[in-house]
Amino acid sequence: MAQSIFYDKPVPLNKDAHRDLKIGPNEAGFSFAKNTNSVLLSGMEFVHAAKEYPIIFINAGNSILPVALLGFRTDENLFVDDDGKWDAKYIPAFVRRYPFILAEAPTGNEDQNKEMTVCIDEDFPGLNNEEGSPLFDEDGNQTELLDNAITFLQEYQSQYQRTEIFVNRLKELELLTAYTANAEFANGEKISMAGLMVIDEKKLVELEKKKAMELFRSGELSWVYAHLLSLSNMNTVINRMVPDKEADAA
């Protein structure tokens, strides 16, 4: 999953080019996220996200990523209504950071540490030069709004890196197993979603004591069980697809 989904025109934020830019009312709400059926989660979000979404793992290129499943069909987010309202109490940080994003700045040297620059999606409907909260003051200094946005992005990036360590640990312990989500409706209609992964609970309880303690002391064991508990939310997603039908998830 690309870190830049939702962003149609991301550009580096510049105090000269964007001196008059303001964040104003956005009547479209979360409509920008309506066409994605999953969003990346950090491990720190698992406990909150597990109350409303299935948390599953997917292959993304050479990486395995934990995501909140928002719909079974491609390009369908069942948690955003026609008015752009997010229909759940917890909104993933991946969504909340929009229209800002940290992007890698080219350094010209692959051996150097990657530098990050703050970007903004210029196609975000709430951006304008007339009304709203400014990003820079008259002297070109960052406003509190932009300071808070940057702090959020930095915290998000830190949690993303921490989550990569967690996923690598799961891979090393061989705890991930293939999973296919199935749904069958009362009218006989069947839907299947393959290519997913979940933590194998049997392998988890069979871990040798030393490795189990490492998982516990890392603080990641709570993430593991939040993920396992979240799988009961498959029915929540399925029932949103056809609210007037009864469905069973497997």
DODO-625257 format. One record per residue: x, y, z of N, C-alpha, C in turn. Coordinates in pm, 1 decimal, always signed. Example, Ala and Ser with C-alpha at 12.3 -4.5 7.8 and 13.67 -1.06 7.14 Angstrom:
nx ny nz cax cay caz cx cy cz
+1319.0 -569.0 +780.0 +1230.0 -450.0 +780.0 +1320.0 -330.0 +780.0 .
+1285.0 -225.0 +708.0 +1367.0 -106.0 +714.0 +1290.0 +3.0 +787.0 .
This chain:
nx ny nz cax cay caz cx cy cz
+85.1 -120.2 +0.0 +0.0 +0.0 +0.0 +88.0 +124.3 +0.0 .
+62.8 +213.5 -93.3 +140.5 +336.6 -101.3 +105.0 +429.8 +13.2 .
+209.4 +493.1 +68.2 +187.3 +589.5 +176.1 +114.2 +713.1 +125.4 .
+113.3 +733.5 -8.1 +60.4 +858.2 -63.0 -78.5 +844.5 -124.4 .
-151.7 +735.2 -97.0 -287.8 +731.0 -147.9 -365.9 +846.4 -85.0 .
-465.0 +893.4 -153.3 -546.0 +1011.6 -120.8 -484.7 +1138.6 -179.8 .
-353.2 +1139.8 -200.5 -284.8 +1264.1 -236.4 -272.4 +1274.7 -388.1 .
-356.9 +1358.7 -450.5 -356.3 +1373.7 -595.6 -246.8 +1468.5 -643.9 .
-214.5 +1569.8 -559.7 -114.3 +1666.7 -601.1 -28.2 +1709.4 -480.8 .
+51.3 +1616.0 -426.7 +135.7 +1650.9 -311.4 +256.1 +1734.1 -354.8 .
+279.0 +1844.7 -286.8 +392.9 +1931.5 -318.0 +461.6 +1971.0 -187.3 .
+592.9 +1991.8 -190.3 +662.3 +2037.4 -68.6 +606.6 +2170.3 -20.5 .
+584.6 +2179.8 +108.6 +532.5 +2303.8 +166.5 +643.6 +2409.0 +168.3 .
+610.4 +2527.0 +117.8 +709.4 +2632.9 +104.2 +651.7 +2763.6 +157.8 .
+724.5 +2828.9 +247.8 +671.3 +2949.1 +312.5 +653.3 +3066.5 +216.7 .
+723.6 +3062.4 +103.4 +706.1 +3169.3 +4.8 +589.6 +3137.2 -89.0 .
+591.0 +3017.0 -144.6 +485.5 +2978.8 -239.3 +349.7 +2963.5 -171.6 .
+352.0 +2927.8 -41.2 +226.4 +2900.5 +28.8 +201.1 +3000.4 +141.5 .
+258.9 +3119.0 +130.7 +248.7 +3221.1 +235.6 +102.6 +3253.4 +269.8 .
+15.3 +3257.4 +171.2 -123.9 +3298.1 +193.3 -220.1 +3179.3 +206.9 .
-165.9 +3058.5 +208.7 -251.1 +2940.4 +210.1 -322.1 +2923.3 +344.2 .
-449.3 +2885.9 +336.8 -529.7 +2865.5 +457.8 -603.9 +2732.1 +448.5 .
-631.2 +2675.5 +566.6 -714.1 +2555.3 +575.3 -853.5 +2600.7 +614.5 .
-945.7 +2592.3 +520.3 -1081.6 +2637.8 +544.5 -1180.3 +2523.0 +554.5 .
-1307.5 +2554.4 +558.7 -1411.2 +2451.2 +567.3 -1402.2 +2354.0 +450.7 .
-1420.9 +2225.4 +481.9 -1414.8 +2122.5 +379.5 -1546.0 +2044.8 +380.6 .
-1636.1 +2084.7 +293.0 -1767.4 +2021.6 +289.0 -1761.0 +1875.8 +243.6 .
-1652.5 +1838.3 +177.4 -1640.3 +1700.6 +128.1 -1604.2 +1603.1 +238.8 .
-1562.2 +1655.1 +355.0 -1530.0 +1568.2 +468.1 -1423.0 +1465.1 +434.9 .
-1455.2 +1337.7 +459.2 -1360.1 +1229.4 +435.4 -1383.3 +1161.2 +300.6 .
-1447.0 +1230.7 +208.9 -1473.7 +1172.6 +77.0 -1345.4 +1131.9 +6.0 .
-1233.9 +1196.5 +39.2 -1106.9 +1162.1 -24.0 -1066.5 +1017.2 +4.4 .
-1121.9 +958.5 +112.4 -1086.3 +821.2 +150.9 -1192.5 +719.5 +110.6 .
-1290.9 +762.3 +35.4 -1405.4 +676.2 +5.5 -1370.8 +561.1 -88.4 .
-1261.8 +573.3 -163.4 -1229.7 +471.7 -263.4 -1113.1 +381.7 -225.1 .
-1090.4 +363.5 -96.0 -988.2 +268.4 -53.0 -1048.9 +171.5 +46.5 .
-1020.3 +43.4 +32.2 -1081.6 -56.1 +120.3 -993.0 -95.1 +238.1 .
-879.0 -26.9 +253.9 -794.2 -52.3 +370.6 -697.6 +64.3 +389.2 .
-657.2 +87.0 +513.4 -556.7 +190.2 +541.6 -456.2 +135.9 +642.3 .
-335.0 +181.9 +628.6 -226.0 +138.1 +714.7 -252.2 +174.9 +860.5 .
-214.6 +84.0 +950.5 -224.7 +108.6 +1094.6 -87.4 +94.7 +1158.5 .
-61.3 +173.9 +1259.7 +56.6 +151.2 +1342.7 +16.1 +59.1 +1457.3 .
+113.2 -9.0 +1514.4 +83.7 -99.6 +1625.1 +17.9 -29.3 +1741.5 .
+55.5 +96.7 +1764.8 -1.3 +171.7 +1876.5 -150.5 +196.4 +1858.7 .
-199.9 +184.4 +1737.0 -342.1 +206.4 +1710.1 -426.4 +80.5 +1726.4 .
-361.1 -34.3 +1737.7 -434.1 -160.8 +1734.1 -546.2 -167.9 +1837.5 .
-517.7 -128.1 +1960.4 -616.6 -142.2 +2067.6 -742.1 -61.5 +2036.8 .
-724.9 +59.4 +1983.7 -840.1 +143.6 +1950.2 -910.0 +92.9 +1823.7 .
-829.8 +61.8 +1721.2 -887.2 +18.8 +1593.3 -958.5 -115.2 +1606.1 .
-911.6 -201.4 +1695.2 -968.5 -335.5 +1709.7 -1113.2 -333.8 +1756.0 .
-1157.8 -222.3 +1810.6 -1296.0 -213.3 +1856.9 -1394.5 -197.9 +1741.4 .
-1342.6 -160.0 +1621.2 -1433.8 -129.7 +1511.2 -1397.2 -193.0 +1377.5 .
-1267.6 -222.0 +1356.4 -1225.7 -272.6 +1226.0 -1152.4 -406.6 +1240.9 .
-1160.8 -491.4 +1137.9 -1069.8 -606.9 +1135.3 -928.9 -556.5 +1105.3 .
-831.8 -601.6 +1180.4 -692.1 -568.6 +1153.1 -628.3 -691.0 +1089.2 .
-583.1 -675.7 +966.8 -520.9 -787.5 +897.0 -387.0 -741.8 +839.6 .
-311.1 -838.3 +788.3 -180.3 -807.9 +729.4 -186.2 -837.8 +579.8 .
-121.0 -751.0 +500.6 -119.9 -769.0 +355.5 +22.2 -756.3 +302.9 .
+47.1 -819.2 +188.2 +173.3 -802.9 +117.9 +168.7 -675.7 +35.3 .
+270.4 -593.6 +48.1 +280.6 -471.0 -31.4 +423.8 -462.3 -84.1 .
+444.5 -517.1 -203.1 +580.0 -521.4 -255.9 +665.3 -615.2 -174.2 .
+773.2 -562.0 -118.3 +861.7 -642.9 -34.7 +827.8 -632.8 +113.9 .
+718.5 -565.5 +144.5 +681.6 -542.6 +283.7 +550.7 -612.9 +318.4 .
+535.1 -638.3 +446.5 +407.9 -685.9 +500.8 +356.3 -574.9 +591.0 .
+232.0 -533.6 +568.1 +176.9 -419.0 +639.9 +49.4 -455.4 +714.2 .
+33.8 -403.3 +836.2 -94.5 -418.7 +905.5 -189.8 -308.3 +862.1 .
-312.7 -345.8 +832.2 -410.4 -247.4 +786.4 -544.9 -268.4 +855.0 .
-622.0 -161.6 +857.9 -761.9 -170.1 +898.2 -842.6 -198.6 +773.1 .
-917.6 -307.6 +774.0 -999.0 -343.6 +658.4 -1128.7 -263.6 +661.3 .
-1153.0 -187.1 +555.6 -1267.8 -96.7 +549.2 -1374.4 -144.0 +451.9 .
-1344.8 -244.8 +373.0 -1440.9 -296.7 +277.2 -1386.3 -419.6 +208.1 .
-1474.3 -503.6 +156.0 -1433.6 -624.6 +85.5 -1404.7 -597.5 -61.1 .
-1480.1 -507.7 -119.8 -1463.6 -479.1 -261.7 -1354.7 -373.5 -283.2 .
-1284.4 -386.3 -395.6 -1182.5 -287.8 -429.5 -1246.8 -150.1 -444.6 .
-1177.7 -48.0 -398.3 -1225.3 +91.0 -409.8 -1355.9 +114.3 -335.8 .
-1376.2 +46.0 -223.5 -1498.6 +66.5 -146.8 -1466.4 +78.4 +2.1 .
-1491.7 +195.8 +56.0 -1476.3 +220.4 +198.9 -1616.1 +229.0 +260.5 .
-1652.4 +129.1 +337.0 -1787.1 +121.6 +392.9 -1804.3 +207.8 +517.7 .
-1698.1 +276.4 +558.2 -1704.3 +359.7 +677.2 -1715.6 +508.8 +644.8 .
-1725.6 +542.3 +516.5 -1748.7 +680.1 +474.7 -1882.7 +685.8 +402.7 .
-1974.2 +768.9 +452.3 -2107.0 +774.3 +390.7 -2109.2 +870.7 +272.4 .
-2224.6 +886.5 +211.5 -2236.7 +969.2 +91.1 -2209.3 +1117.3 +117.2 .
-2217.8 +1159.6 +243.6 -2191.6 +1299.8 +278.8 -2046.2 +1322.7 +320.1 .
-1964.1 +1217.0 +313.0 -1824.0 +1230.2 +350.6 -1798.8 +1216.3 +499.5 .
-1898.3 +1170.9 +574.6 -1881.5 +1153.3 +718.3 -1820.8 +1016.9 +746.6 .
-1725.4 +1013.3 +840.6 -1664.4 +886.2 +880.9 -1753.1 +822.8 +986.7 .
-1806.0 +705.3 +955.9 -1904.5 +640.2 +1041.8 -1838.5 +540.7 +1136.7 .
-1754.4 +591.6 +1224.6 -1690.8 +510.6 +1329.1 -1628.2 +607.2 +1428.1 .
-1610.8 +562.0 +1550.6 -1555.6 +650.4 +1653.5 -1407.0 +674.0 +1634.1 .
-1333.1 +568.9 +1596.2 -1188.8 +584.4 +1579.8 -1153.6 +598.4 +1432.4 .
-1082.7 +704.9 +1399.1 -1036.6 +729.2 +1262.8 -885.3 +707.1 +1258.8 .
-837.2 +614.3 +1177.5 -693.2 +585.2 +1172.6 -608.4 +709.0 +1144.4 .
-490.2 +711.3 +1204.6 -398.8 +824.7 +1187.3 -359.5 +843.9 +1041.5 .
-354.2 +735.3 +965.7 -323.4 +742.0 +823.5 -419.3 +837.2 +753.1 .
-543.9 +839.6 +797.9 -646.5 +926.0 +739.8 -639.9 +1066.1 +800.0 .
-620.0 +1073.2 +931.0 -624.4 +1201.4 +1002.1 -511.7 +1295.9 +963.2 .
-402.4 +1244.5 +913.4 -289.7 +1332.7 +878.0 -315.9 +1412.4 +750.8 .
-408.9 +1366.7 +667.9 -439.6 +1434.9 +541.7 -490.5 +1577.0 +568.7 .
-448.9 +1680.4 +491.8 -378.7 +1677.7 +363.5 -226.2 +1687.3 +372.4 .
-171.2 +1668.4 +492.6 -25.8 +1676.4 +508.9 +35.3 +1537.3 +499.1 .
+163.0 +1532.6 +460.6 +234.8 +1405.6 +453.5 +384.4 +1435.0 +456.2 .
+460.8 +1343.4 +514.6 +606.7 +1351.0 +508.3 +653.2 +1269.0 +388.7 .
+736.7 +1326.0 +305.9 +788.2 +1255.6 +188.5 +940.6 +1260.7 +189.6 .
+1000.4 +1160.3 +131.0 +1145.6 +1155.8 +124.5 +1197.2 +1262.1 +28.4 .
+1293.5 +1339.1 +77.1 +1355.3 +1441.7 -7.5 +1477.9 +1381.5 -74.7 .
+1493.5 +1400.7 -205.9 +1610.3 +1344.6 -275.1 +1740.2 +1405.0 -222.9 .
+1837.7 +1319.1 -193.2 +1966.2 +1367.5 -141.4 +2077.4 +1353.4 -244.3 .
+2053.8 +1269.4 -347.0 +2156.9 +1246.7 -447.9 +2256.9 +1142.9 -405.5 .
+2242.2 +1089.0 -285.6 +2335.5 +987.9 -235.9 +2256.1 +882.4 -161.3 .
+2252.2 +761.2 -218.0 +2171.4 +654.9 -158.8 +2224.5 +610.6 -23.5 .
+2350.5 +639.7 +5.2 +2410.7 +598.1 +132.2 +2377.7 +692.8 +246.7 .
+2328.9 +811.5 +213.7 +2294.7 +908.0 +317.0 +2161.7 +872.6 +382.1 .
+2144.4 +918.2 +505.7 +2015.3 +901.1 +571.3 +1909.6 +978.7 +494.4 .
+1794.4 +917.7 +479.1 +1688.1 +980.8 +402.8 +1631.0 +1099.8 +479.3 .
+1624.2 +1213.6 +411.2 +1565.6 +1332.4 +470.6 +1417.5 +1338.4 +435.0 .
+1339.7 +1390.6 +527.5 +1195.7 +1399.0 +506.8 +1153.8 +1544.9 +495.2 .
+1061.4 +1570.2 +405.1 +1009.3 +1704.7 +388.8 +857.8 +1703.3 +402.4 .
+802.2 +1811.7 +454.3 +657.5 +1821.4 +473.0 +592.2 +1862.3 +341.4 .
+493.3 +1782.7 +300.1 +419.5 +1813.2 +177.6 +271.6 +1832.2 +209.3 .
+202.4 +1894.3 +116.8 +58.8 +1915.2 +131.0 -7.3 +1886.4 -3.4 .
-127.6 +1831.4 +1.5 -200.1 +1803.0 -122.1 -271.2 +1930.0 -167.4 .
-223.3 +1988.3 -276.3 -281.5 +2113.7 -325.7 -423.6 +2094.8 -379.3 .
-464.7 +1969.9 -400.5 -601.2 +1944.4 -447.3 -700.0 +1923.3 -332.0 .
-653.3 +1937.0 -208.2 -743.1 +1925.0 -93.4 -848.8 +2035.8 -100.9 .
-979.1 +2000.4 -99.0 -1085.7 +2100.7 -118.9 -1085.5 +2214.4 -17.5 .
-1030.4 +2191.3 +103.0 -1033.8 +2295.0 +205.7 -927.2 +2401.5 +191.4 .
-832.9 +2384.5 +97.6 -725.8 +2482.0 +79.6 -773.4 +2602.2 -1.0 .
-739.5 +2720.1 +48.0 -776.0 +2842.0 -24.6 -692.1 +2957.8 +29.8 .
-704.7 +3072.4 -30.1 -630.2 +3191.5 +13.0 -719.6 +3296.6 +77.2 .
-845.9 +3261.4 +98.8 -942.2 +3360.4 +145.5 -984.5 +3343.3 +291.2 .
-1026.5 +3223.3 +329.5 -1079.2 +3204.2 +464.3 -1026.2 +3076.0 +527.8 .
-1022.8 +3076.7 +661.2 -974.6 +2960.2 +733.6 -852.9 +2992.9 +816.9 .
-784.8 +2890.5 +862.5 -666.2 +2906.6 +947.8 -539.9 +2906.5 +862.7 .
-456.6 +3010.3 +875.0 -335.7 +3019.2 +792.3 -228.4 +2919.3 +835.8 .
-142.8 +2882.9 +742.8 -29.8 +2795.0 +772.5 +93.3 +2875.5 +812.8 .
+102.1 +3000.0 +763.2 +214.5 +3087.9 +796.3 +160.8 +3223.9 +838.3 .
+234.8 +3290.6 +927.0 +193.2 +3424.4 +967.4 +251.6 +3527.6 +869.7 .
+230.9 +3652.0 +898.7 +273.6 +3758.4 +806.9 +425.4 +3763.3 +789.8 .
+498.5 +3711.4 +888.2 +644.3 +3711.2 +880.0 +699.1 +3582.5 +817.5 .
+610.0 +3493.3 +776.6 +654.4 +3368.7 +715.3 +684.2 +3258.9 +814.5 .
+649.8 +3281.3 +941.5 +671.6 +3178.6 +1043.1 +553.9 +3080.4 +1046.8 .
+582.3 +2957.8 +1085.4 +478.4 +2856.6 +1094.2 +378.5 +2892.7 +1203.9 .
+250.4 +2874.6 +1173.7 +147.4 +2899.2 +1274.4 +134.5 +2776.0 +1363.4 .
+56.2 +2789.4 +1468.9 +34.6 +2677.2 +1559.7 -28.5 +2559.2 +1486.8 .
-117.5 +2588.7 +1393.5 -182.0 +2481.4 +1316.2 -77.8 +2397.5 +1243.1 .
+15.6 +2463.1 +1176.3 +117.6 +2390.3 +1101.0 +215.0 +2320.7 +1195.6 .
+249.7 +2385.4 +1306.2 +337.0 +2321.5 +1405.3 +275.8 +2190.8 +1454.4 .
+146.9 +2195.8 +1485.1 +78.2 +2076.2 +1534.9 +72.5 +1968.0 +1427.4 .
+50.2 +2008.2 +1302.8 +44.6 +1911.9 +1192.9 +179.7 +1842.3 +1174.6 .
+288.5 +1919.1 +1184.6 +421.9 +1861.9 +1168.0 +454.5 +1767.3 +1282.4 .
+418.1 +1805.5 +1403.8 +440.6 +1718.3 +1519.3 +366.6 +1586.7 +1501.5 .
+243.9 +1594.9 +1453.2 +164.6 +1474.0 +1428.4 +232.6 +1386.0 +1323.5 .
+281.2 +1446.3 +1216.0 +348.7 +1371.0 +1111.1 +474.2 +1301.9 +1163.7 .
+549.8 +1371.6 +1246.3 +671.9 +1313.4 +1302.1 +640.4 +1196.6 +1394.8 .
+537.5 +1211.6 +1476.0 +495.9 +1102.4 +1563.8 +445.5 +983.8 +1482.6 .
+371.7 +1014.0 +1376.2 +321.3 +908.2 +1288.6 +437.7 +831.5 +1226.1 .
+537.0 +903.6 +1175.8 +652.0 +840.0 +1112.9 +726.9 +752.1 +1211.8 .
+741.0 +799.3 +1334.8 +808.5 +721.8 +1438.3 +733.5 +592.8 +1468.3 .
+600.1 +602.6 +1477.4 +519.5 +483.6 +1504.8 +520.8 +387.3 +1385.6 .
+528.1 +440.1 +1265.8 +536.9 +356.0 +1146.4 +665.5 +273.5 +1149.9 .
+777.0 +336.5 +1187.6 +904.4 +265.7 +1196.5 +901.5 +161.1 +1307.5 .
+836.4 +195.0 +1418.1 +822.4 +99.4 +1528.7 +739.5 -21.0 +1485.5 .
+638.7 +2.0 +1404.0 +553.0 -105.4 +1356.3 +628.1 -196.9 +1260.7 .
+719.9 -141.9 +1182.4 +801.7 -224.8 +1093.8 +883.2 -325.3 +1174.3 .
+933.8 -282.6 +1288.9 +1009.1 -372.5 +1376.2 +918.9 -485.2 +1426.0 .
+797.0 -450.0 +1462.9 +698.6 -547.8 +1510.9 +669.1 -651.8 +1402.8 .
+644.4 -606.4 +1281.0 +612.0 -699.0 +1172.0 +731.5 -789.7 +1141.3 .
+851.4 -734.2 +1144.3 +970.7 -815.5 +1121.6 +984.6 -923.2 +1228.8 .
+946.7 -890.3 +1352.1 +951.7 -989.5 +1459.1 +852.2 -1102.9 +1431.0 .
+733.8 -1066.8 +1384.7 +633.5 -1168.5 +1351.3 +684.7 -1260.9 +1241.1 .
+753.1 -1202.3 +1142.0 +807.1 -1282.1 +1032.1 +917.3 -1375.3 +1082.2 .
+1004.6 -1323.3 +1167.4 +1113.4 -1405.4 +1221.7 +1060.1 -1522.2 +1304.4 .
+951.2 -1497.6 +1376.9 +891.4 -1601.6 +1460.2 +796.9 -1691.6 +1381.6 .
+779.2 -1659.7 +1252.2 +693.0 -1737.3 +1162.3 +550.7 -1748.9 +1216.8 .
+499.8 -1636.5 +1264.9 +366.6 -1635.0 +1324.7 +255.8 -1599.0 +1226.6 .
+292.8 -1548.9 +1108.2 +191.7 -1506.7 +1011.4 +151.7 -1623.4 +921.6 .
+23.5 -1633.1 +896.4 -28.7 -1739.7 +811.2 -131.5 -1683.3 +713.8 .
-145.5 -1749.0 +599.4 -240.0 -1703.6 +496.3 -383.0 -1711.8 +547.9 .
-464.6 -1617.4 +502.5 -603.4 -1610.7 +549.7 -692.4 -1562.3 +435.8 .
-805.9 -1625.5 +421.5 -906.5 -1582.7 +324.6 -1035.9 -1552.4 +398.0 .
-1087.9 -1433.1 +378.3 -1214.2 -1393.1 +441.4 -1329.2 -1429.2 +347.3 .
-1426.2 -1501.5 +400.4 -1541.5 -1544.5 +321.7 -1670.0 -1495.8 +385.2 .
-1765.8 -1464.4 +301.6 -1897.9 -1424.6 +350.1 -2004.1 -1491.9 +265.1 .
-2106.0 -1541.1 +331.4 -2218.1 -1601.8 +260.2 -2347.2 -1539.4 +310.7 .
-2425.4 -1485.5 +218.7 -2549.6 -1417.8 +252.9 -2667.9 -1513.9 +245.6 .
-2774.9 -1471.8 +307.0 -2893.4 -1556.9 +314.8 -2948.8 -1592.7 +177.5 .
-2925.0 -1506.5 +78.7 -2976.1 -1532.4 -56.3 -2883.4 -1621.0 -138.4 .
-2776.5 -1671.1 -75.3 -2684.5 -1760.0 -144.2 -2563.7 -1691.3 -204.2 .
-2562.8 -1558.5 -205.5 -2448.5 -1484.2 -259.7 -2325.5 -1507.2 -172.4 .
-2211.4 -1528.0 -237.3 -2087.2 -1550.9 -165.3 -1981.4 -1450.5 -210.0 .
-1904.1 -1403.8 -115.2 -1794.3 -1310.6 -143.2 -1669.4 -1363.2 -73.8 .
-1557.5 -1357.5 -143.2 -1432.2 -1406.3 -87.0 -1321.8 -1303.3 -108.2 .
-1237.5 -1287.2 -8.3 -1125.2 -1193.9 -16.9 -998.7 -1269.0 +24.7 .
-913.6 -1298.7 -72.0 -792.4 -1376.0 -47.2 -670.4 -1284.6 -38.9 .
-553.9 -1345.6 -15.4 -429.7 -1268.9 -11.9 -403.5 -1197.8 +119.3 .
-477.5 -1234.4 +223.8 -460.1 -1172.1 +354.6 -372.7 -1260.8 +442.8 .
-327.6 -1204.7 +552.3 -252.6 -1280.9 +652.2 -300.2 -1242.0 +791.8 .
-294.5 -1338.9 +881.4 -326.2 -1315.7 +1021.8 -222.5 -1387.0 +1106.3 .
-220.9 -1357.2 +1234.0 -131.7 -1425.9 +1326.3 -192.3 -1561.1 +1362.5 .
-111.3 -1664.2 +1353.1 -154.5 -1800.7 +1384.6 -152.3 -1818.1 +1536.2 .
-269.6 -1825.8 +1597.5 -277.7 -1833.6 +1743.4 -216.2 -1962.6 +1796.0 .
-227.4 -2070.3 +1721.9 -169.2 -2198.1 +1764.5 -17.6 -2187.2 +1773.6 .
+44.5 -2126.5 +1671.2 +188.9 -2107.7 +1673.8 +229.1 -2012.1 +1785.8 .
+143.4 -1915.0 +1813.2 +172.2 -1818.3 +1918.5 +185.1 -1886.9 +2054.0 .
+88.8 -1971.7 +2087.8 +90.7 -2037.0 +2219.6 +199.0 -2144.0 +2227.7 .
+251.7 -2185.4 +2111.7 +357.1 -2286.7 +2111.1 +497.7 -2226.3 +2107.2 .
+506.9 -2092.8 +2111.9 +638.3 -2028.7 +2112.5 +720.2 -2075.2 +2232.4 .
+848.9 -2092.7 +2209.7 +933.6 -2127.1 +2322.7 +937.8 -2010.8 +2421.7 .
+960.3 -2042.0 +2546.5 +945.1 -1944.4 +2654.1 +1028.0 -1818.3 +2630.7 .
+1152.2 -1832.2 +2585.7 +1239.9 -1716.9 +2568.8 +1183.5 -1620.8 +2465.2 .
+1136.3 -1674.4 +2352.5 +1082.6 -1589.5 +2246.5 +949.9 -1526.6 +2288.5 .
+870.3 -1601.0 +2363.5 +743.0 -1547.0 +2411.6 +766.5 -1431.5 +2508.0 .
+868.9 -1445.1 +2592.9 +899.8 -1339.1 +2688.4 +952.1 -1214.9 +2617.4 .
+1028.4 -1233.9 +2510.4 +1076.9 -1119.4 +2432.6 +959.7 -1042.5 +2372.4 .
+861.3 -1117.1 +2324.6 +742.8 -1054.7 +2267.2 +665.7 -979.4 +2375.2 .
+656.4 -1038.6 +2492.3 +585.6 -976.4 +2603.7 +657.1 -849.1 +2650.0 .
+788.2 -857.3 +2669.2 +863.8 -743.3 +2720.3 +872.8 -629.0 +2620.4 .
+857.0 -658.9 +2492.2 +859.7 -553.2 +2390.6 +732.5 -469.3 +2395.1 .
+628.9 -519.5 +2462.9 +500.1 -450.7 +2466.5 +412.7 -485.1 +2348.0 .
+461.8 -573.9 +2262.4 +390.4 -605.0 +2138.4 +286.9 -715.5 +2154.8 .
+290.8 -786.4 +2266.1 +194.5 -894.5 +2285.2 +51.9 -839.8 +2289.2 .
+35.0 -719.9 +2345.5 -98.6 -659.3 +2347.2 -145.8 -627.2 +2206.0 .
-51.5 -591.4 +2117.3 -86.4 -566.3 +1977.2 -134.7 -695.7 +1911.7 .
-66.3 -804.5 +1944.6 -101.8 -934.6 +1888.0 -244.9 -971.9 +1924.3 .
-279.4 -958.2 +2051.8 -412.9 -999.1 +2094.2 -520.3 -900.5 +2047.1 .
-483.6 -773.8 +2032.1 -578.6 -677.9 +1975.2 -611.3 -718.2 +1831.8 .
-509.6 -758.5 +1757.5 -531.0 -806.3 +1620.9 -623.2 -927.8 +1618.2 .
-595.9 -1025.0 +1704.0 -676.8 -1147.3 +1704.8 -822.3 -1117.1 +1742.0 .
-841.7 -1030.1 +1839.1 -977.9 -993.5 +1878.7 -1049.4 -916.5 +1768.1 .
-974.0 -839.5 +1691.8 -1034.6 -755.4 +1587.6 -1097.6 -836.5 +1475.3 .
-1055.4 -960.8 +1458.6 -1105.7 -1041.6 +1347.3 -1255.4 -1067.4 +1358.5 .
-1310.0 -1052.9 +1478.5 -1454.8 -1068.2 +1494.4 -1530.2 -955.1 +1423.7 .
-1458.3 -848.1 +1389.3 -1522.0 -735.5 +1318.9 -1543.9 -762.4 +1170.2 .
-1503.5 -879.3 +1121.6 -1531.9 -912.8 +982.1 -1681.9 -903.3 +956.1 .
-1761.4 -950.2 +1050.8 -1907.3 -943.1 +1033.9 -1955.5 -799.4 +1027.9 .
-1888.4 -710.5 +1101.5 -1925.4 -568.9 +1099.1 -1910.7 -512.3 +958.4 .
-1797.8 -543.9 +894.4 -1773.3 -495.6 +758.3 -1873.5 -556.0 +660.7 .
-1896.1 -685.8 +673.2 -1987.0 -754.4 +581.4 -2128.8 -701.0 +594.6 .
-2173.8 -679.0 +715.7 -2310.0 -629.4 +736.6 -2329.2 -488.3 +681.9 .
-2221.3 -412.0 +671.6 -2231.3 -279.0 +612.0 -2249.4 -286.7 +460.1 .
-2207.5 -398.8 +401.0 -2221.5 -414.8 +256.9 -2367.3 -428.6 +217.3 .
-2438.2 -511.1 +291.2 -2580.4 -533.3 +264.1 -2652.8 -532.1 +398.1 .
-2684.6 -415.1 +451.3 -2739.9 -404.8 +585.6 -2872.6 -474.8 +604.8 .
-2945.1 -500.4 +494.1 -3073.8 -564.9 +509.4 -3066.9 -716.4 +492.5 .
-2944.0 -769.2 +481.6 -2927.5 -913.7 +469.6 -2850.0 -966.7 +589.1 .
-2872.8 -1089.1 +621.7 -2794.5 -1154.0 +725.6 -2676.3 -1222.6 +658.0 .
-2560.2 -1212.6 +721.9 -2442.0 -1275.4 +662.3 -2357.1 -1338.2 +770.2 .
-2285.1 -1440.2 +731.6 -2191.5 -1507.0 +821.7 -2053.9 -1498.3 +761.9 .
-1954.2 -1464.0 +845.6 -1816.7 -1455.5 +798.5 -1740.6 -1577.3 +844.8 .
-1645.8 -1619.0 +765.0 -1561.0 -1731.5 +798.8 -1415.4 -1690.9 +785.7 .
